[in-house]
Amino acid sequence: MLRFPDFDRVFVLRTDASNVGIGSVLLQEYEGQYFPVVYISRKLLEREKAYSVVEKECLAIVWSIEKLQRYLYGRQFVLQVDHEPLSYLNKARLSNPRVMRWALTLQPYRFRVEVIKGKDNIGADFLSRVV
């Protein structure tokens, strides 16, 4: 069940990528449970299917944040990913030029990265596979 966004509450963005698509769910917490505000997903382009796992996961993050800009820009939010290397996205010097470009694209946004278990990333995982 979708909920209306409450801009006084913190948004939680969960993203995921598969070999065929990317997906994400924007959530907010009410009474100890997360409720979805928005679902988005899309198929990967042919050239994107050749990306490495880290690049696909990073693409999911960048694409989702840009699509959900009206909810996320100018406020602190939590980014939950199930891919451990992305927890260093806004901290490390990256050797991959594509990921480095995307990291620079995300600089105007204020977010905290949390790594969650894949089994807890149900919505985004499902959306990334059924596109």
N, CA, C and O atoms as a Tinker XYZ file with bonds, in Angstrom:
   524  protein
     1  N      0.845000   -1.172000    0.000000    73     2
     2  CA     0.000000    0.000000    0.000000    64     1     3
     3  C      0.896000    1.244000    0.000000    63     2     4     5
     4  O      1.750000    1.404000    0.872000    81     3
     5  N      0.697000    2.099000   -0.963000    73     3     6
     6  CA     1.476000    3.334000   -1.056000    64     5     7
     7  C      0.977000    4.353000   -0.037000    63     6     8     9
     8  O     -0.211000    4.409000    0.280000    81     7
     9  N      1.899000    5.146000    0.462000    73     7    10
    10  CA     1.567000    6.236000    1.380000    64     9    11
    11  C      1.937000    7.554000    0.725000    63    10    12    13
    12  O      2.837000    7.608000   -0.112000    81    11
    13  N      1.253000    8.597000    1.101000    73    11    14
    14  CA     1.623000    9.927000    0.644000    64    13    15
    15  C      2.938000   10.326000    1.299000    63    14    16    17
    16  O      3.169000    9.996000    2.462000    81    15
    17  N      3.804000   11.028000    0.576000    73    15    18
    18  CA     5.075000   11.441000    1.187000    64    17    19
    19  C      4.844000   12.486000    2.278000    63    18    20    21
    20  O      4.029000   13.395000    2.124000    81    19
    21  N      5.565000   12.341000    3.365000    73    19    22
    22  CA     5.553000   13.304000    4.458000    64    21    23
    23  C      6.940000   13.934000    4.488000    63    22    24    25
    24  O      7.902000   13.283000    4.895000    81    23
    25  N      7.057000   15.179000    4.067000    73    23    26
    26  CA     8.355000   15.818000    3.924000    64    25    27
    27  C      8.987000   16.201000    5.262000    63    26    28    29
    28  O     10.094000   16.738000    5.294000    81    27
    29  N      8.296000   15.929000    6.355000    73    27    30
    30  CA     8.878000   16.123000    7.674000    64    29    31
    31  C      9.553000   14.850000    8.180000    63    30    32    33
    32  O     10.205000   14.871000    9.224000    81    31
    33  N      9.405000   13.750000    7.456000    73    31    34
    34  CA    10.025000   12.475000    7.814000    64    33    35
    35  C     11.199000   12.185000    6.887000    63    34    36    37
    36  O     11.287000   12.732000    5.788000    81    35
    37  N     12.083000   11.331000    7.337000    73    35    38
    38  CA    13.255000   10.943000    6.550000    64    37    39
    39  C     12.835000    9.941000    5.474000    63    38    40    41
    40  O     12.074000    9.011000    5.742000    81    39
    41  N     13.341000   10.141000    4.255000    73    39    42
    42  CA    13.115000    9.191000    3.175000    64    41    43
    43  C     14.212000    8.136000    3.200000    63    42    44    45
    44  O     15.358000    8.426000    3.545000    81    43
    45  N     13.854000    6.920000    2.835000    73    43    46
    46  CA    14.797000    5.812000    2.698000    64    45    47
    47  C     14.682000    5.309000    1.267000    63    46    48    49
    48  O     13.600000    4.930000    0.819000    81    47
    49  N     15.807000    5.308000    0.548000    73    47    50
    50  CA    15.832000    4.847000   -0.841000    64    49    51
    51  C     16.562000    3.518000   -0.902000    63    50    52    53
    52  O     17.726000    3.429000   -0.514000    81    51
    53  N     15.883000    2.480000   -1.389000    73    51    54
    54  CA    16.496000    1.170000   -1.596000    64    53    55
    55  C     16.621000    0.941000   -3.096000    63    54    56    57
    56  O     15.651000    1.095000   -3.839000    81    55
    57  N     17.818000    0.573000   -3.535000    73    55    58
    58  CA    18.053000    0.351000   -4.963000    64    57    59
    59  C     18.637000   -1.031000   -5.179000    63    58    60    61
    60  O     19.213000   -1.629000   -4.271000    81    59
    61  N     18.476000   -1.536000   -6.415000    73    59    62
    62  CA    19.080000   -2.805000   -6.783000    64    61    63
    63  C     19.200000   -2.877000   -8.296000    63    62    64    65
    64  O     18.480000   -2.204000   -9.034000    81    63
    65  N     20.137000   -3.718000   -8.735000    73    63    66
    66  CA    20.347000   -3.943000  -10.160000    64    65    67
    67  C     20.464000   -5.441000  -10.409000    63    66    68    69
    68  O     20.963000   -6.188000   -9.567000    81    67
    69  N     20.001000   -5.862000  -11.564000    73    67    70
    70  CA    20.164000   -7.252000  -11.989000    64    69    71
    71  C     20.782000   -7.222000  -13.384000    63    70    72    73
    72  O     21.215000   -6.168000  -13.850000    81    71
    73  N     20.822000   -8.351000  -14.038000    73    71    74
    74  CA    21.373000   -8.404000  -15.398000    64    73    75
    75  C     20.419000   -7.855000  -16.439000    63    74    76    77
    76  O     20.817000   -7.652000  -17.586000    81    75
    77  N     19.165000   -7.608000  -16.071000    73    75    78
    78  CA    18.187000   -7.128000  -17.041000    64    77    79
    79  C     17.622000   -5.749000  -16.730000    63    78    80    81
    80  O     17.104000   -5.083000  -17.626000    81    79
    81  N     17.710000   -5.304000  -15.472000    73    79    82
    82  CA    17.110000   -4.020000  -15.151000    64    81    83
    83  C     17.587000   -3.458000  -13.820000    63    82    84    85
    84  O     18.382000   -4.065000  -13.102000    81    83
    85  N     17.068000   -2.272000  -13.525000    73    83    86
    86  CA    17.345000   -1.612000  -12.252000    64    85    87
    87  C     16.014000   -1.194000  -11.634000    63    86    88    89
    88  O     15.050000   -0.907000  -12.343000    81    87
    89  N     15.976000   -1.164000  -10.323000    73    87    90
    90  CA    14.746000   -0.791000   -9.643000    64    89    91
    91  C     15.031000   -0.164000   -8.300000    63    90    92    93
    92  O     16.104000   -0.343000   -7.723000    81    91
    93  N     14.050000    0.575000   -7.813000    73    91    94
    94  CA    14.201000    1.181000   -6.491000    64    93    95
    95  C     12.837000    1.444000   -5.868000    63    94    96    97
    96  O     11.808000    1.525000   -6.539000    81    95
    97  N     12.889000    1.572000   -4.551000    73    95    98
    98  CA    11.694000    1.868000   -3.773000    64    97    99
    99  C     12.036000    3.003000   -2.825000    63    98   100   101
   100  O     13.043000    2.949000   -2.120000    81    99
   101  N     11.202000    4.024000   -2.810000    73    99   102
   102  CA    11.348000    5.118000   -1.859000    64   101   103
   103  C     10.383000    4.839000   -0.712000    63   102   104   105
   104  O      9.182000    4.661000   -0.916000    81   103
   105  N     10.935000    4.805000    0.497000    73   103   106
   106  CA    10.164000    4.411000    1.673000    64   105   107
   107  C     10.185000    5.492000    2.736000    63   106   108   109
   108  O     11.040000    6.378000    2.728000    81   107
   109  N      9.221000    5.406000    3.660000    73   107   110
   110  CA     9.232000    6.202000    4.879000    64   109   111
   111  C      8.763000    5.322000    6.019000    63   110   112   113
   112  O      7.944000    4.423000    5.832000    81   111
   113  N      9.296000    5.593000    7.209000    73   111   114
   114  CA     8.978000    4.784000    8.372000    64   113   115
   115  C      7.795000    5.376000    9.133000    63   114   116   117
   116  O      7.751000    6.572000    9.420000    81   115
   117  N      6.843000    4.508000    9.450000    73   115   118
   118  CA     5.681000    4.862000   10.267000    64   117   119
   119  C      5.507000    3.758000   11.303000    63   118   120   121
   120  O      5.333000    2.592000   10.949000    81   119
   121  N      5.552000    4.121000   12.569000    73   119   122
   122  CA     5.317000    3.186000   13.671000    64   121   123
   123  C      6.201000    1.938000   13.561000    63   122   124   125
   124  O      5.734000    0.820000   13.778000    81   123
   125  N      7.461000    2.137000   13.227000    73   123   126
   126  CA     8.416000    1.033000   13.193000    64   125   127
   127  C      8.413000    0.193000   11.931000    63   126   128   129
   128  O      9.170000   -0.773000   11.844000    81   127
   129  N      7.587000    0.528000   10.948000    73   127   130
   130  CA     7.531000   -0.215000    9.695000    64   129   131
   131  C      7.788000    0.733000    8.533000    63   130   132   133
   132  O      7.420000    1.907000    8.579000    81   131
   133  N      8.429000    0.201000    7.484000    73   131   134
   134  CA     8.661000    0.993000    6.279000    64   133   135
   135  C      7.502000    0.809000    5.312000    63   134   136   137
   136  O      7.064000   -0.309000    5.043000    81   135
   137  N      7.014000    1.944000    4.791000    73   135   138
   138  CA     5.932000    1.923000    3.815000    64   137   139
   139  C      6.412000    2.589000    2.529000    63   138   140   141
   140  O      7.103000    3.606000    2.586000    81   139
   141  N      6.055000    2.029000    1.360000    73   139   142
   142  CA     6.504000    2.596000    0.090000    64   141   143
   143  C      5.769000    3.890000   -0.254000    63   142   144   145
   144  O      4.574000    4.047000   -0.002000    81   143
   145  N      6.532000    4.801000   -0.836000    73   143   146
   146  CA     5.979000    6.055000   -1.338000    64   145   147
   147  C      5.969000    6.010000   -2.864000    63   146   148   149
   148  O      5.004000    6.435000   -3.499000    81   147
   149  N      7.054000    5.492000   -3.447000    73   147   150
   150  CA     7.193000    5.429000   -4.908000    64   149   151
   151  C      7.966000    4.162000   -5.273000    63   150   152   153
   152  O      8.914000    3.777000   -4.589000    81   151
   153  N      7.543000    3.527000   -6.363000    73   151   154
   154  CA     8.287000    2.426000   -6.986000    64   153   155
   155  C      8.723000    2.888000   -8.374000    63   154   156   157
   156  O      7.927000    3.488000   -9.096000    81   155
   157  N      9.970000    2.622000   -8.761000    73   155   158
   158  CA    10.410000    2.918000  -10.125000    64   157   159
   159  C     11.351000    1.803000  -10.598000    63   158   160   161
   160  O     12.053000    1.186000   -9.796000    81   159
   161  N     11.352000    1.559000  -11.905000    73   159   162
   162  CA    12.269000    0.574000  -12.480000    64   161   163
   163  C     12.362000    0.809000  -13.984000    63   162   164   165
   164  O     11.534000    1.494000  -14.584000    81   163
   165  N     13.395000    0.221000  -14.567000    73   163   166
   166  CA    13.537000    0.261000  -16.027000    64   165   167
   167  C     14.465000   -0.853000  -16.467000    63   166   168   169
   168  O     15.242000   -1.389000  -15.678000    81   167
   169  N     14.365000   -1.194000  -17.766000    73   167   170
   170  CA    15.262000   -2.185000  -18.358000    64   169   171
   171  C     16.622000   -1.558000  -18.599000    63   170   172   173
   172  O     16.739000   -0.351000  -18.811000    81   171
   173  N     17.644000   -2.394000  -18.564000    73   171   174
   174  CA    18.982000   -1.930000  -18.924000    64   173   175
   175  C     19.092000   -1.839000  -20.441000    63   174   176   177
   176  O     18.545000   -2.674000  -21.162000    81   175
   177  N     19.798000   -0.830000  -20.917000    73   175   178
   178  CA    20.110000   -0.745000  -22.340000    64   177   179
   179  C     21.137000   -1.820000  -22.668000    63   178   180   181
   180  O     21.809000   -2.329000  -21.771000    81   179
   181  N     21.263000   -2.167000  -23.936000    73   179   182
   182  CA    22.208000   -3.213000  -24.333000    64   181   183
   183  C     23.624000   -2.905000  -23.858000    63   182   184   185
   184  O     24.320000   -3.799000  -23.375000    81   183
   185  N     24.057000   -1.660000  -23.988000    73   183   186
   186  CA    25.419000   -1.316000  -23.560000    64   185   187
   187  C     25.568000   -1.395000  -22.042000    63   186   188   189
   188  O     26.654000   -1.688000  -21.541000    81   187
   189  N     24.485000   -1.134000  -21.309000    73   187   190
   190  CA    24.532000   -1.184000  -19.848000    64   189   191
   191  C     24.598000   -2.621000  -19.327000    63   190   192   193
   192  O     25.093000   -2.858000  -18.225000    81   191
   193  N     24.107000   -3.570000  -20.106000    73   191   194
   194  CA    24.168000   -4.975000  -19.701000    64   193   195
   195  C     25.604000   -5.470000  -19.602000    63   194   196   197
   196  O     25.876000   -6.454000  -18.915000    81   195
   197  N     26.523000   -4.793000  -20.284000    73   195   198
   198  CA    27.942000   -5.179000  -20.244000    64   197   199
   199  C     28.679000   -4.571000  -19.049000    63   198   200   201
   200  O     29.845000   -4.898000  -18.824000    81   199
   201  N     28.036000   -3.705000  -18.286000    73   199   202
   202  CA    28.668000   -3.095000  -17.125000    64   201   203
   203  C     29.006000   -4.165000  -16.088000    63   202   204   205
   204  O     28.389000   -5.230000  -16.051000    81   203
   205  N     29.990000   -3.866000  -15.252000    73   203   206
   206  CA    30.308000   -4.738000  -14.116000    64   205   207
   207  C     29.191000   -4.623000  -13.078000    63   206   208   209
   208  O     28.340000   -3.738000  -13.168000    81   207
   209  N     29.200000   -5.512000  -12.104000    73   207   210
   210  CA    28.169000   -5.500000  -11.053000    64   209   211
   211  C     28.181000   -4.171000  -10.304000    63   210   212   213
   212  O     27.125000   -3.599000  -10.038000    81   211
   213  N     29.368000   -3.680000   -9.962000    73   211   214
   214  CA    29.468000   -2.406000   -9.237000    64   213   215
   215  C     28.887000   -1.273000  -10.078000    63   214   216   217
   216  O     28.179000   -0.411000   -9.558000    81   215
   217  N     29.186000   -1.275000  -11.371000    73   215   218
   218  CA    28.666000   -0.217000  -12.247000    64   217   219
   219  C     27.145000   -0.292000  -12.372000    63   218   220   221
   220  O     26.481000    0.744000  -12.379000    81   219
   221  N     26.587000   -1.488000  -12.468000    73   219   222
   222  CA    25.125000   -1.623000  -12.553000    64   221   223
   223  C     24.466000   -1.131000  -11.263000    63   222   224   225
   224  O     23.461000   -0.420000  -11.300000    81   223
   225  N     25.038000   -1.515000  -10.133000    73   223   226
   226  CA    24.478000   -1.084000   -8.851000    64   225   227
   227  C     24.576000    0.437000   -8.699000    63   226   228   229
   228  O     23.653000    1.077000   -8.194000    81   227
   229  N     25.687000    1.001000   -9.133000    73   227   230
   230  CA    25.868000    2.456000   -9.065000    64   229   231
   231  C     24.910000    3.163000  -10.027000    63   230   232   233
   232  O     24.356000    4.211000   -9.695000    81   231
   233  N     24.717000    2.593000  -11.207000    73   231   234
   234  CA    23.755000    3.142000  -12.168000    64   233   235
   235  C     22.363000    3.182000  -11.535000    63   234   236   237
   236  O     21.638000    4.165000  -11.690000    81   235
   237  N     21.994000    2.127000  -10.830000    73   235   238
   238  CA    20.683000    2.091000  -10.173000    64   237   239
   239  C     20.542000    3.234000   -9.179000    63   238   240   241
   240  O     19.480000    3.849000   -9.081000    81   239
   241  N     21.604000    3.517000   -8.447000    73   239   242
   242  CA    21.574000    4.605000   -7.466000    64   241   243
   243  C     21.418000    5.953000   -8.152000    63   242   244   245
   244  O     20.530000    6.733000   -7.809000    81   243
   245  N     22.287000    6.225000   -9.127000    73   243   246
   246  CA    22.270000    7.527000   -9.797000    64   245   247
   247  C     20.954000    7.753000  -10.517000    63   246   248   249
   248  O     20.359000    8.824000  -10.399000    81   247
   249  N     20.495000    6.766000  -11.256000    73   247   250
   250  CA    19.240000    6.904000  -12.000000    64   249   251
   251  C     18.075000    7.141000  -11.040000    63   250   252   253
   252  O     17.222000    7.993000  -11.291000    81   251
   253  N     18.042000    6.389000   -9.945000    73   251   254
   254  CA    16.942000    6.525000   -8.989000    64   253   255
   255  C     16.931000    7.889000   -8.314000    63   254   256   257
   256  O     15.877000    8.511000   -8.177000    81   255
   257  N     18.094000    8.349000   -7.897000    73   255   258
   258  CA    18.162000    9.652000   -7.230000    64   257   259
   259  C     17.755000   10.766000   -8.195000    63   258   260   261
   260  O     17.053000   11.698000   -7.801000    81   259
   261  N     18.187000   10.679000   -9.451000    73   259   262
   262  CA    17.790000   11.707000  -10.418000    64   261   263
   263  C     16.295000   11.664000  -10.691000    63   262   264   265
   264  O     15.665000   12.714000  -10.815000    81   263
   265  N     15.712000   10.470000  -10.788000    73   263   266
   266  CA    14.267000   10.343000  -11.024000    64   265   267
   267  C     13.447000   10.837000   -9.831000    63   266   268   269
   268  O     12.356000   11.381000  -10.001000    81   267
   269  N     13.977000   10.643000   -8.631000    73   267   270
   270  CA    13.252000   11.011000   -7.408000    64   269   271
   271  C     13.753000   12.313000   -6.808000    63   270   272   273
   272  O     13.601000   12.560000   -5.611000    81   271
   273  N     14.344000   13.129000   -7.638000    73   271   274
   274  CA    14.942000   14.390000   -7.193000    64   273   275
   275  C     13.953000   15.252000   -6.424000    63   274   276   277
   276  O     14.338000   15.891000   -5.445000    81   275
   277  N     12.713000   15.290000   -6.832000    73   275   278
   278  CA    11.725000   16.157000   -6.168000    64   277   279
   279  C     11.492000   15.765000   -4.710000    63   278   280   281
   280  O     11.056000   16.589000   -3.905000    81   279
   281  N     11.780000   14.520000   -4.373000    73   279   282
   282  CA    11.649000   14.067000   -2.990000    64   281   283
   283  C     12.955000   14.211000   -2.200000    63   282   284   285
   284  O     12.923000   14.427000   -0.988000    81   283
   285  N     14.098000   14.093000   -2.878000    73   283   286
   286  CA    15.372000   13.927000   -2.190000    64   285   287
   287  C     16.272000   15.155000   -2.165000    63   286   288   289
   288  O     17.080000   15.302000   -1.248000    81   287
   289  N     16.151000   16.028000   -3.141000    73   287   290
   290  CA    17.074000   17.156000   -3.235000    64   289   291
   291  C     16.856000   18.133000   -2.078000    63   290   292   293
   292  O     15.727000   18.533000   -1.793000    81   291
   293  N     17.941000   18.505000   -1.427000    73   291   294
   294  CA    17.880000   19.497000   -0.361000    64   293   295
   295  C     17.543000   18.952000    1.007000    63   294   296   297
   296  O     17.366000   19.723000    1.950000    81   295
   297  N     17.451000   17.642000    1.139000    73   295   298
   298  CA    17.173000   17.054000    2.446000    64   297   299
   299  C     18.019000   15.795000    2.644000    63   298   300   301
   300  O     18.396000   15.124000    1.685000    81   299
   301  N     18.298000   15.501000    3.880000    73   299   302
   302  CA    19.055000   14.304000    4.242000    64   301   303
   303  C     18.175000   13.072000    4.027000    63   302   304   305
   304  O     17.004000   13.075000    4.405000    81   303
   305  N     18.737000   12.009000    3.417000    73   303   306
   306  CA    18.003000   10.764000    3.267000    64   305   307
   307  C     18.956000    9.586000    3.462000    63   306   308   309
   308  O     20.175000    9.753000    3.500000    81   307
   309  N     18.379000    8.405000    3.584000    73   307   310
   310  CA    19.161000    7.189000    3.783000    64   309   311
   311  C     19.122000    6.383000    2.494000    63   310   312   313
   312  O     18.050000    6.142000    1.938000    81   311
   313  N     20.283000    5.970000    2.023000    73   311   314
   314  CA    20.397000    5.127000    0.833000    64   313   315
   315  C     20.749000    3.731000    1.312000    63   314   316   317
   316  O     21.815000    3.523000    1.892000    81   315
   317  N     19.866000    2.775000    1.074000    73   315   318
   318  CA    20.116000    1.396000    1.488000    64   317   319
   319  C     20.427000    0.555000    0.264000    63   318   320   321
   320  O     19.633000    0.486000   -0.673000    81   319
   321  N     21.599000   -0.088000    0.280000    73   319   322
   322  CA    22.045000   -0.940000   -0.824000    64   321   323
   323  C     22.436000   -2.303000   -0.266000    63   322   324   325
   324  O     22.766000   -2.439000    0.912000    81   323
   325  N     22.391000   -3.308000   -1.135000    73   323   326
   326  CA    22.794000   -4.649000   -0.701000    64   325   327
   327  C     24.138000   -5.048000   -1.318000    63   326   328   329
   328  O     24.470000   -6.231000   -1.392000    81   327
   329  N     24.894000   -4.063000   -1.752000    73   327   330
   330  CA    26.202000   -4.305000   -2.376000    64   329   331
   331  C     27.256000   -3.546000   -1.571000    63   330   332   333
   332  O     27.357000   -2.323000   -1.664000    81   331
   333  N     28.027000   -4.272000   -0.793000    73   331   334
   334  CA    28.983000   -3.696000    0.170000    64   333   335
   335  C     29.929000   -2.641000   -0.416000    63   334   336   337
   336  O     30.123000   -1.611000    0.230000    81   335
   337  N     30.531000   -2.833000   -1.602000    73   335   338
   338  CA    31.469000   -1.817000   -2.108000    64   337   339
   339  C     30.855000   -0.428000   -2.293000    63   338   340   341
   340  O     31.573000    0.572000   -2.263000    81   339
   341  N     29.547000   -0.356000   -2.481000    73   339   342
   342  CA    28.914000    0.947000   -2.677000    64   341   343
   343  C     28.786000    1.734000   -1.379000    63   342   344   345
   344  O     28.431000    2.912000   -1.410000    81   343
   345  N     29.065000    1.117000   -0.256000    73   343   346
   346  CA    29.003000    1.850000    0.999000    64   345   347
   347  C     30.093000    2.919000    1.065000    63   346   348   349
   348  O     30.022000    3.827000    1.894000    81   347
   349  N     31.095000    2.815000    0.202000    73   347   350
   350  CA    32.189000    3.794000    0.163000    64   349   351
   351  C     32.025000    4.791000   -0.970000    63   350   352   353
   352  O     32.961000    5.527000   -1.282000    81   351
   353  N     30.865000    4.831000   -1.586000    73   351   354
   354  CA    30.629000    5.654000   -2.770000    64   353   355
   355  C     30.954000    7.122000   -2.553000    63   354   356   357
   356  O     31.575000    7.748000   -3.412000    81   355
   357  N     30.550000    7.676000   -1.431000    73   355   358
   358  CA    30.784000    9.104000   -1.219000    64   357   359
   359  C     32.005000    9.366000   -0.338000    63   358   360   361
   360  O     32.174000   10.483000    0.152000    81   359
   361  N     32.871000    8.350000   -0.124000    73   359   362
   362  CA    34.043000    8.530000    0.723000    64   361   363
   363  C     35.358000    8.259000   -0.001000    63   362   364   365
   364  O     36.347000    8.951000    0.243000    81   363
   365  N     35.387000    7.295000   -0.859000    73   363   366
   366  CA    36.659000    6.799000   -1.394000    64   365   367
   367  C     37.032000    7.445000   -2.726000    63   366   368   369
   368  O     36.187000    7.982000   -3.443000    81   367
   369  N     38.311000    7.374000   -3.026000    73   367   370
   370  CA    38.779000    7.716000   -4.366000    64   369   371
   371  C     38.607000    6.470000   -5.205000    63   370   372   373
   372  O     39.160000    5.418000   -4.885000    81   371
   373  N     37.855000    6.580000   -6.257000    73   371   374
   374  CA    37.514000    5.416000   -7.055000    64   373   375
   375  C     38.400000    5.336000   -8.293000    63   374   376   377
   376  O     38.739000    6.359000   -8.888000    81   375
   377  N     38.773000    4.123000   -8.678000    73   375   378
   378  CA    39.631000    3.947000   -9.848000    64   377   379
   379  C     38.832000    3.778000  -11.129000    63   378   380   381
   380  O     39.390000    3.887000  -12.221000    81   379
   381  N     37.539000    3.516000  -11.016000    73   379   382
   382  CA    36.688000    3.347000  -12.191000    64   381   383
   383  C     36.174000    4.717000  -12.628000    63   382   384   385
   384  O     35.441000    5.361000  -11.877000    81   383
   385  N     36.545000    5.182000  -13.835000    73   383   386
   386  CA    36.130000    6.538000  -14.260000    64   385   387
   387  C     34.617000    6.730000  -14.322000    63   386   388   389
   388  O     34.116000    7.808000  -14.001000    81   387
   389  N     33.891000    5.699000  -14.731000    73   387   390
   390  CA    32.432000    5.824000  -14.833000    64   389   391
   391  C     31.826000    6.008000  -13.445000    63   390   392   393
   392  O     30.983000    6.882000  -13.248000    81   391
   393  N     32.247000    5.194000  -12.487000    73   391   394
   394  CA    31.728000    5.300000  -11.127000    64   393   395
   395  C     32.158000    6.621000  -10.498000    63   394   396   397
   396  O     31.400000    7.223000   -9.737000    81   395
   397  N     33.365000    7.073000  -10.810000    73   395   398
   398  CA    33.846000    8.368000  -10.297000    64   397   399
   399  C     32.964000    9.513000  -10.810000    63   398   400   401
   400  O     32.620000   10.419000  -10.050000    81   399
   401  N     32.602000    9.474000  -12.090000    73   399   402
   402  CA    31.707000   10.495000  -12.663000    64   401   403
   403  C     30.366000   10.485000  -11.944000    63   402   404   405
   404  O     29.823000   11.538000  -11.611000    81   403
   405  N     29.837000    9.293000  -11.708000    73   403   406
   406  CA    28.548000    9.188000  -11.027000    64   405   407
   407  C     28.658000    9.684000   -9.588000    63   406   408   409
   408  O     27.738000   10.328000   -9.084000    81   407
   409  N     29.770000    9.392000   -8.927000    73   407   410
   410  CA    29.970000    9.876000   -7.561000    64   409   411
   411  C     29.977000   11.402000   -7.533000    63   410   412   413
   412  O     29.438000   12.010000   -6.608000    81   411
   413  N     30.581000   12.015000   -8.533000    73   411   414
   414  CA    30.574000   13.479000   -8.627000    64   413   415
   415  C     29.171000   14.014000   -8.874000    63   414   416   417
   416  O     28.808000   15.072000   -8.361000    81   415
   417  N     28.381000   13.284000   -9.657000    73   415   418
   418  CA    26.997000   13.679000   -9.922000    64   417   419
   419  C     26.171000   13.709000   -8.639000    63   418   420   421
   420  O     25.250000   14.515000   -8.503000    81   419
   421  N     26.506000   12.829000   -7.704000    73   419   422
   422  CA    25.734000   12.725000   -6.459000    64   421   423
   423  C     26.174000   13.695000   -5.372000    63   422   424   425
   424  O     25.562000   13.735000   -4.305000    81   423
   425  N     27.215000   14.474000   -5.614000    73   423   426
   426  CA    27.721000   15.375000   -4.574000    64   425   427
   427  C     26.706000   16.378000   -4.029000    63   426   428   429
   428  O     26.761000   16.688000   -2.839000    81   427
   429  N     25.781000   16.901000   -4.838000    73   427   430
   430  CA    24.816000   17.859000   -4.271000    64   429   431
   431  C     23.816000   17.234000   -3.292000    63   430   432   433
   432  O     23.113000   17.954000   -2.582000    81   431
   433  N     23.749000   15.909000   -3.251000    73   431   434
   434  CA    22.772000   15.233000   -2.401000    64   433   435
   435  C     23.389000   14.863000   -1.059000    63   434   436   437
   436  O     24.571000   14.531000   -0.972000    81   435
   437  N     22.565000   14.927000   -0.012000    73   435   438
   438  CA    23.020000   14.579000    1.336000    64   437   439
   439  C     22.380000   13.253000    1.728000    63   438   440   441
   440  O     21.180000   13.180000    1.993000    81   439
   441  N     23.194000   12.217000    1.760000    73   439   442
   442  CA    22.666000   10.906000    2.112000    64   441   443
   443  C     23.676000   10.110000    2.920000    63   442   444   445
   444  O     24.884000   10.344000    2.864000    81   443
   445  N     23.144000    9.178000    3.660000    73   443   446
   446  CA    23.951000    8.241000    4.432000    64   445   447
   447  C     23.719000    6.860000    3.828000    63   446   448   449
   448  O     22.574000    6.445000    3.645000    81   447
   449  N     24.800000    6.147000    3.520000    73   447   450
   450  CA    24.695000    4.828000    2.908000    64   449   451
   451  C     24.649000    3.770000    3.999000    63   450   452   453
   452  O     25.474000    3.762000    4.913000    81   451
   453  N     23.674000    2.881000    3.888000    73   451   454
   454  CA    23.566000    1.731000    4.779000    64   453   455
   455  C     23.560000    0.474000    3.924000    63   454   456   457
   456  O     22.857000    0.410000    2.915000    81   455
   457  N     24.331000   -0.514000    4.319000    73   455   458
   458  CA    24.334000   -1.799000    3.626000    64   457   459
   459  C     23.347000   -2.716000    4.332000    63   458   460   461
   460  O     23.424000   -2.921000    5.543000    81   459
   461  N     22.419000   -3.266000    3.553000    73   459   462
   462  CA    21.420000   -4.178000    4.105000    64   461   463
   463  C     21.603000   -5.544000    3.450000    63   462   464   465
   464  O     22.260000   -5.662000    2.416000    81   463
   465  N     21.029000   -6.552000    4.047000    73   463   466
   466  CA    21.085000   -7.892000    3.481000    64   465   467
   467  C     20.194000   -7.951000    2.240000    63   466   468   469
   468  O     19.174000   -7.267000    2.166000    81   467
   469  N     20.582000   -8.762000    1.282000    73   467   470
   470  CA    19.795000   -8.908000    0.065000    64   469   471
   471  C     18.371000   -9.349000    0.326000    63   470   472   473
   472  O     17.459000   -8.939000   -0.392000    81   471
   473  N     18.160000  -10.176000    1.337000    73   471   474
   474  CA    16.802000  -10.647000    1.656000    64   473   475
   475  C     15.914000   -9.526000    2.182000    63   474   476   477
   476  O     14.689000   -9.645000    2.150000    81   475
   477  N     16.517000   -8.435000    2.666000    73   475   478
   478  CA    15.742000   -7.298000    3.163000    64   477   479
   479  C     15.442000   -6.270000    2.067000    63   478   480   481
   480  O     14.684000   -5.325000    2.283000    81   479
   481  N     16.035000   -6.461000    0.912000    73   479   482
   482  CA    15.874000   -5.517000   -0.202000    64   481   483
   483  C     14.838000   -6.046000   -1.193000    63   482   484   485
   484  O     15.071000   -6.040000   -2.401000    81   483
   485  N     13.720000   -6.493000   -0.690000    73   483   486
   486  CA    12.730000   -7.212000   -1.479000    64   485   487
   487  C     12.150000   -6.387000   -2.619000    63   486   488   489
   488  O     12.158000   -6.836000   -3.766000    81   487
   489  N     11.653000   -5.203000   -2.332000    73   487   490
   490  CA    10.979000   -4.391000   -3.351000    64   489   491
   491  C     11.870000   -4.021000   -4.511000    63   490   492   493
   492  O     11.501000   -4.229000   -5.667000    81   491
   493  N     13.045000   -3.471000   -4.221000    73   491   494
   494  CA    13.955000   -3.054000   -5.287000    64   493   495
   495  C     14.492000   -4.251000   -6.058000    63   494   496   497
   496  O     14.660000   -4.184000   -7.275000    81   495
   497  N     14.759000   -5.346000   -5.354000    73   495   498
   498  CA    15.257000   -6.562000   -5.998000    64   497   499
   499  C     14.212000   -7.095000   -6.968000    63   498   500   501
   500  O     14.548000   -7.454000   -8.096000    81   499
   501  N     12.969000   -7.153000   -6.556000    73   499   502
   502  CA    11.887000   -7.629000   -7.413000    64   501   503
   503  C     11.745000   -6.756000   -8.642000    63   502   504   505
   504  O     11.639000   -7.264000   -9.759000    81   503
   505  N     11.740000   -5.431000   -8.445000    73   503   506
   506  CA    11.572000   -4.513000   -9.569000    64   505   507
   507  C     12.703000   -4.604000  -10.581000    63   506   508   509
   508  O     12.475000   -4.433000  -11.778000    81   507
   509  N     13.925000   -4.872000  -10.117000    73   507   510
   510  CA    15.063000   -4.938000  -11.039000    64   509   511
   511  C     15.020000   -6.195000  -11.900000    63   510   512   513
   512  O     15.692000   -6.250000  -12.931000    81   511
   513  N     14.252000   -7.198000  -11.506000    73   511   514
   514  CA    14.228000   -8.467000  -12.236000    64   513   515
   515  C     12.999000   -8.650000  -13.116000    63   514   516   517
   516  O     13.022000   -9.485000  -14.020000    81   515
   517  N     11.942000   -7.909000  -12.884000    73   515   518
   518  CA    10.701000   -8.133000  -13.635000    64   517   519
   519  C     10.448000   -7.102000  -14.729000    63   518   520   521
   520  O      9.364000   -7.076000  -15.313000    81   519
   521  N     11.423000   -6.262000  -15.012000    73   519   522
   522  CA    11.212000   -5.222000  -16.027000    64   521   523
   523  C     11.139000   -5.789000  -17.417000    63   522   524
   524  O     10.965000   -5.043000  -18.380000    81   523
